[in-house]
Amino acid sequence: WMAEYLIWHKQQRDSLANHTANNATIKYLVVRCLGHEECGGFSDRMKPMPFYVMLANLTQRVLLIHWQKPCELEQFLVPPLHGLDWRIA
């Protein structure tokens, strides 16, 4: 199921990037940690990630991660080339 979700996730993101999908028709699951929120440490936020991927798959949502605390997640963790691109961009 995970391989199928990764393909579907990429298709959804590509359709948005190519303007072939209406943004209102795509549903999202956003995991966030902003500067004013209590989020725990890095491991506290990473432990539930497999669950979030499964939940996004079961609910047909595009999983996105938006962490700004203590810094943007993209500063030290980059999505794999053909993997799940979780960035909000």
C-alpha positions as CSV (number, residue, x, y, z in Angstrom):
1,W,0.0,0.0,0.0
2,M,2.9,2.4,0.7
3,A,4.3,2.1,-2.8
4,E,0.8,2.8,-4.2
5,Y,0.4,5.8,-1.9
6,L,3.8,7.3,-3.0
7,I,2.7,7.1,-6.6
8,W,-0.7,8.6,-5.9
9,H,0.9,11.4,-3.7
10,K,3.3,12.3,-6.6
11,Q,0.5,12.3,-9.1
12,Q,-1.5,14.7,-6.9
13,R,1.4,17.0,-6.4
14,D,2.3,16.9,-10.1
15,S,-1.3,17.8,-11.1
16,L,-1.2,20.8,-8.8
17,A,2.2,21.9,-10.2
18,N,0.9,21.5,-13.8
19,H,-2.4,23.2,-13.0
20,T,-4.3,20.2,-14.1
21,A,-6.2,19.8,-10.8
22,N,-8.4,22.2,-8.9
23,N,-6.8,22.9,-5.5
24,A,-10.2,22.6,-3.9
25,T,-10.6,18.9,-5.0
26,I,-7.4,17.7,-3.3
27,K,-7.5,17.0,0.4
28,Y,-4.5,17.4,2.7
29,L,-3.1,16.1,6.0
30,V,-0.7,18.7,7.3
31,V,1.6,18.0,10.2
32,R,2.9,21.2,11.6
33,C,5.0,22.7,14.3
34,L,5.2,26.5,14.3
35,G,7.2,28.8,16.5
36,H,4.5,29.5,19.1
37,E,3.4,25.8,19.5
38,E,4.7,23.1,21.9
39,C,5.7,20.2,19.7
40,G,8.2,18.2,21.7
41,G,11.6,17.2,20.4
42,F,12.6,15.9,17.0
43,S,12.1,12.2,17.9
44,D,8.7,13.1,19.4
45,R,7.6,14.4,16.0
46,M,9.2,11.7,13.9
47,K,7.8,8.7,15.8
48,P,4.2,9.1,14.5
49,M,5.2,9.6,10.9
50,P,4.5,6.0,9.7
51,F,1.0,6.5,11.3
52,Y,0.5,9.8,9.4
53,V,1.5,8.2,6.1
54,M,-1.0,5.3,6.8
55,L,-3.7,7.8,7.8
56,A,-3.1,9.9,4.7
57,N,-3.4,6.8,2.6
58,L,-6.6,5.6,4.2
59,T,-8.2,9.0,3.9
60,Q,-6.9,9.8,0.5
61,R,-5.0,12.9,1.5
62,V,-1.7,14.4,0.5
63,L,0.6,14.3,3.5
64,L,2.5,17.6,4.0
65,I,4.8,18.6,6.9
66,H,5.3,22.2,7.9
67,W,7.9,22.6,10.7
68,Q,9.4,25.9,11.6
69,K,10.6,25.1,15.1
70,P,13.4,25.2,16.0
71,C,14.1,25.8,12.3
72,E,12.5,24.7,9.0
73,L,12.7,20.9,8.5
74,E,14.1,21.4,5.0
75,Q,17.3,22.8,6.5
76,F,18.3,19.3,7.8
77,L,16.0,16.8,6.1
78,V,15.5,16.7,2.3
79,P,12.8,14.5,0.6
80,P,14.3,11.6,-1.3
81,L,14.5,12.0,-5.1
82,H,11.7,9.5,-5.9
83,G,10.1,9.5,-2.5
84,L,7.4,11.4,-0.6
85,D,7.8,15.1,-1.1
86,W,6.2,16.4,2.1
87,R,7.2,20.0,1.6
88,I,4.7,22.8,1.4
89,A,5.8,24.8,-1.6
